[in-house]
Amino acid sequence: MEKLKLGLPAGSLQNATLEIFKKAGFNIYVNDRSYFPYIDDEEIECILIRAQEIPRYVESGVLDAGISGKDWITETGADVLEVAELVYAKQGFRPIKLVLAVPKDSDMESVKDLQGKKIATELVEVTKSFLRKNNIQASVEFSWGATEVKPPSLVDAIAELTETGRSLKANNLRIIETILESTPRFIVNRESWTLDWKKNKIEQIGTLLKGALLAEQKVGLKLNVSKENLPKVLSLLPALRKPTISGLHEESWVAVETVIDEKTVRELVYRLKEAGAEGIIEYSLNKIIP
């Protein structure tokens, strides 16, 4: 049987990625002793590998598709197709940033102050490119890890990926510039994309992943309301299109169902109740396919 070879990021993004795949309908089971997890789709063969390496393996055709950050796609310069942007990170649903950071008590305030300085980073090529665009000549060295502890004794500044900035603050560093924002991307080998079966499979996976991510930030809401109070309730309800309204056994009442942003629920529920809504039910969603 023909299989789609799919690279999944090991490390910090691993758990979040597996959870998104589960919501999309793909159950992936990881054995601690194997980099080849089981997936309950016989048409897919998975491999867990560092996100830094996935773009190169997708470009070469070792993998048909994979998930890696925009930062590493840019860093490697891999010639791949990006078929979907997947906005999630280790701790939430937002981009991570590659930032330039310096010691808190440093007099450096911007990239212009890095002329002739030494910078440590994992993303050497991206950092060098940013410096060139700003006409800054500085020494950029590869960091094997623990980059935040290197200033000021080993280097003058660092270029580091951060999601919340807490680790930088904990190490007495402050951000002076943002080099780029990065989100995971679903990337594909160009030759694989020309093969109908693989293209269809990749599009199916991409659609389900995007649907699962969209559902992560939404909830479903059901409620009953009298026809007299319906206009007030509807004026409070945002929706993807329009709320669904259906009749109840008691003819003067209707049931309303809609999808809303999860972050709005805590304030909205009280306002709906004030407007005359009853029997309000909030429920989670697995996927939303626009």
C-alpha positions as CSV (number, residue, x, y, z in Angstrom):
1,M,0.0,0.0,0.0
2,E,1.2,3.5,-0.9
3,K,1.9,5.6,2.2
4,L,2.4,9.3,3.0
5,K,5.6,9.8,4.9
6,L,4.9,12.5,7.5
7,G,7.4,14.2,9.8
8,L,6.2,15.4,13.2
9,P,8.2,17.7,15.5
10,A,9.9,16.0,18.5
11,G,10.7,18.1,21.5
12,S,8.8,21.2,22.7
13,L,6.1,21.1,20.1
14,Q,5.5,17.3,20.3
15,N,2.7,17.2,22.8
16,A,0.8,20.1,21.3
17,T,1.1,18.7,17.8
18,L,-0.2,15.2,18.9
19,E,-3.1,16.9,20.6
20,I,-4.0,18.9,17.5
21,F,-3.9,15.7,15.4
22,K,-6.1,14.0,17.9
23,K,-8.7,16.7,17.6
24,A,-8.4,16.5,13.9
25,G,-9.3,12.8,14.1
26,F,-5.9,11.1,14.0
27,N,-4.9,9.2,17.1
28,I,-1.1,8.9,17.4
29,Y,0.6,6.6,19.9
30,V,4.2,7.3,20.8
31,N,6.5,4.6,22.2
32,D,9.3,6.0,24.3
33,R,11.8,3.7,22.6
34,S,10.8,4.4,19.0
35,Y,10.8,7.5,16.7
36,F,8.1,5.8,14.6
37,P,4.8,6.3,16.4
38,Y,1.7,4.4,15.4
39,I,-1.1,6.4,13.8
40,D,-4.6,5.0,13.2
41,D,-4.5,5.7,9.5
42,E,-2.9,3.0,7.4
43,E,-2.2,5.5,4.6
44,I,0.2,7.5,6.8
45,E,3.7,6.6,8.1
46,C,4.9,9.0,10.9
47,I,8.4,9.8,12.1
48,L,9.2,12.0,15.1
49,I,12.2,14.2,14.3
50,R,13.5,17.6,15.4
51,A,11.6,20.5,13.9
52,Q,15.0,21.9,12.8
53,E,15.5,19.0,10.4
54,I,12.1,18.5,9.0
55,P,12.3,21.2,6.2
56,R,15.5,19.6,4.8
57,Y,14.0,16.1,4.8
58,V,10.8,17.4,3.1
59,E,12.8,19.2,0.5
60,S,14.8,16.1,-0.4
61,G,11.8,13.9,-0.5
62,V,12.8,11.6,2.4
63,L,9.5,13.0,3.8
64,D,6.4,13.8,1.8
65,A,5.2,16.3,4.3
66,G,5.8,17.6,7.8
67,I,5.3,20.2,10.4
68,S,8.0,22.7,11.2
69,G,8.2,26.3,12.3
70,K,8.5,29.2,9.9
71,D,11.7,30.0,11.7
72,W,13.4,26.8,10.7
73,I,12.0,26.8,7.2
74,T,13.6,30.2,6.8
75,E,16.8,29.2,8.6
76,T,17.4,26.2,6.4
77,G,16.3,27.9,3.2
78,A,14.4,24.7,2.3
79,D,12.5,24.8,-1.0
80,V,9.2,23.4,0.1
81,L,5.5,24.2,-0.3
82,E,3.7,25.7,2.7
83,V,0.1,24.4,2.5
84,A,-1.2,25.6,5.9
85,E,-0.3,27.9,8.7
86,L,-1.1,26.2,12.0
87,V,-1.1,28.8,14.8
88,Y,-0.2,27.0,18.0
89,A,2.8,26.8,20.3
90,K,3.9,24.9,23.4
91,Q,1.9,27.0,25.8
92,G,-0.9,28.4,23.7
93,F,-2.3,29.5,20.4
94,R,-0.1,32.4,19.4
95,P,3.1,32.9,17.4
96,I,6.5,32.6,18.9
97,K,9.1,35.3,18.3
98,L,12.8,35.3,17.5
99,V,14.1,38.3,19.4
100,L,17.3,40.1,20.1
101,A,17.9,40.3,23.8
102,V,20.6,42.0,25.9
103,P,21.4,42.2,29.6
104,K,18.9,44.3,31.5
105,D,21.5,46.8,32.6
106,S,23.1,47.1,29.1
107,D,23.1,50.5,27.3
108,M,22.2,48.8,24.1
109,E,18.7,49.9,22.9
110,S,18.3,48.7,19.3
111,V,19.9,46.6,16.6
112,K,22.0,49.6,15.7
113,D,23.9,49.2,19.0
114,L,25.1,45.7,18.0
115,Q,27.8,46.9,15.6
116,G,30.9,44.9,16.3
117,K,29.3,42.9,19.0
118,K,29.1,39.1,19.5
119,I,25.6,37.4,19.3
120,A,24.8,33.7,20.2
121,T,21.8,32.0,18.6
122,E,20.5,28.7,17.2
123,L,19.2,30.5,14.1
124,V,22.4,31.8,12.7
125,E,21.3,32.5,9.1
126,V,18.1,34.2,10.0
127,T,20.0,36.4,12.5
128,K,22.8,37.3,10.0
129,S,20.1,38.2,7.4
130,F,18.4,40.5,9.8
131,L,21.7,42.2,10.6
132,R,22.6,42.6,6.9
133,K,19.2,44.3,6.3
134,N,20.1,46.8,9.0
135,N,23.6,47.3,7.8
136,I,25.1,45.9,11.0
137,Q,28.3,43.9,11.1
138,A,28.5,41.6,14.1
139,S,29.8,38.2,15.0
140,V,27.1,35.6,15.1
141,E,27.9,32.2,16.6
142,F,25.8,29.0,16.9
143,S,24.6,28.2,20.4
144,W,24.1,24.6,21.4
145,G,21.6,25.5,24.1
146,A,21.3,27.4,27.4
147,T,21.6,30.6,25.3
148,E,20.0,32.8,27.9
149,V,22.9,32.4,30.4
150,K,25.6,33.5,28.0
151,P,25.3,37.3,28.2
152,P,27.3,39.2,29.3
153,S,30.3,37.0,30.1
154,L,30.4,35.0,26.8
155,V,28.5,37.2,24.3
156,D,27.0,40.6,24.2
157,A,23.5,39.6,23.0
158,I,21.4,36.7,22.0
159,A,18.8,36.0,19.3
160,E,16.4,33.6,21.0
161,L,13.0,32.1,20.4
162,T,10.4,33.1,23.0
163,E,6.7,32.5,23.5
164,T,6.1,34.5,26.7
165,G,9.4,36.3,27.4
166,R,9.4,34.9,31.0
167,S,12.7,32.9,30.6
168,L,14.5,36.0,29.3
169,K,13.3,38.1,32.2
170,A,14.3,35.3,34.6
171,N,17.8,35.6,33.2
172,N,17.9,39.3,33.5
173,L,17.6,40.0,29.8
174,R,15.4,42.4,27.9
175,I,14.2,42.4,24.3
176,I,15.5,45.2,22.0
177,E,14.2,43.9,18.6
178,T,11.9,41.3,17.1
179,I,13.6,39.6,14.2
180,L,10.6,37.5,13.1
181,E,7.3,35.9,14.3
182,S,7.0,32.2,13.7
183,T,4.1,29.7,13.6
184,P,4.1,26.0,12.7
185,R,3.6,25.3,9.0
186,F,2.4,22.2,7.2
187,I,5.0,21.8,4.5
188,V,5.1,19.5,1.5
189,N,7.7,18.2,-0.9
190,R,7.1,19.7,-4.3
191,E,7.2,16.4,-6.2
192,S,4.8,14.8,-3.8
193,W,2.4,17.6,-4.4
194,T,2.3,16.7,-8.1
195,L,1.0,13.2,-7.3
196,D,-2.8,13.2,-7.1
197,W,-3.1,10.6,-4.3
198,K,-0.6,12.3,-2.1
199,K,-1.9,15.8,-2.8
200,N,-5.5,14.8,-1.9
201,K,-4.3,13.1,1.3
202,I,-2.2,16.2,2.3
203,E,-5.1,18.5,1.6
204,Q,-7.4,16.3,3.7
205,I,-5.0,16.4,6.6
206,G,-4.5,20.2,6.3
207,T,-8.2,20.8,6.2
208,L,-8.8,18.8,9.4
209,L,-5.8,20.3,11.2
210,K,-7.0,23.9,10.5
211,G,-10.5,22.9,11.5
212,A,-9.2,21.5,14.8
213,L,-7.3,24.7,15.5
214,L,-10.2,26.9,14.7
215,A,-12.4,24.8,17.1
216,E,-9.8,25.2,19.9
217,Q,-10.7,28.9,20.2
218,K,-14.5,28.5,19.8
219,V,-17.3,26.9,21.8
220,G,-20.9,25.9,20.9
221,L,-23.7,27.6,22.8
222,K,-27.4,26.5,23.1
223,L,-30.2,28.3,24.8
224,N,-33.9,28.7,24.9
225,V,-35.7,32.1,24.7
226,S,-39.2,33.4,24.3
227,K,-40.0,34.9,20.9
228,E,-40.7,38.2,22.7
229,N,-37.0,38.3,24.0
230,L,-35.5,36.8,20.8
231,P,-34.4,40.1,19.2
232,K,-32.5,41.1,22.4
233,V,-30.7,37.8,22.6
234,L,-29.8,37.8,18.9
235,S,-28.3,41.3,19.2
236,L,-25.8,39.8,21.7
237,L,-24.8,36.8,19.7
238,P,-21.9,36.9,17.3
239,A,-21.7,33.9,15.0
240,L,-19.7,32.4,12.1
241,R,-22.7,33.2,9.9
242,K,-26.1,33.3,11.7
243,P,-27.4,31.5,14.7
244,T,-29.6,28.4,14.1
245,I,-33.2,29.0,15.4
246,S,-35.6,26.2,15.8
247,G,-39.1,25.9,17.3
248,L,-39.9,24.3,20.6
249,H,-43.0,22.4,21.7
250,E,-44.2,25.6,23.4
251,E,-44.9,27.8,20.4
252,S,-44.0,31.0,22.1
253,W,-40.4,29.8,22.7
254,V,-37.5,28.9,20.4
255,A,-34.1,27.2,20.7
256,V,-31.0,29.1,19.6
257,E,-27.6,27.5,18.7
258,T,-24.4,29.3,17.7
259,V,-20.6,29.2,17.8
260,I,-18.7,31.9,19.6
261,D,-15.2,32.8,20.8
262,E,-14.5,30.9,24.0
263,K,-13.0,34.0,25.6
264,T,-16.3,35.9,25.3
265,V,-18.4,33.3,27.1
266,R,-17.8,34.3,30.7
267,E,-19.2,37.8,30.1
268,L,-21.8,36.9,27.5
269,V,-23.7,34.2,29.5
270,Y,-24.7,36.7,32.2
271,R,-25.9,39.2,29.6
272,L,-27.9,36.5,27.7
273,K,-29.6,35.5,31.0
274,E,-30.4,39.2,31.6
275,A,-31.9,39.3,28.1
276,G,-34.3,36.4,28.9
277,A,-32.3,33.3,27.8
278,E,-32.8,30.1,29.8
279,G,-31.3,26.6,29.7
280,I,-27.9,27.9,28.5
281,I,-25.5,25.1,27.5
282,E,-21.9,25.6,26.6
283,Y,-20.1,22.7,24.8
284,S,-16.6,22.1,23.4
285,L,-15.9,21.5,19.7
286,N,-13.5,19.2,17.9
287,K,-13.4,20.8,14.5
288,I,-14.9,23.7,12.6
289,I,-14.6,23.4,8.8
290,P,-15.4,26.8,7.3
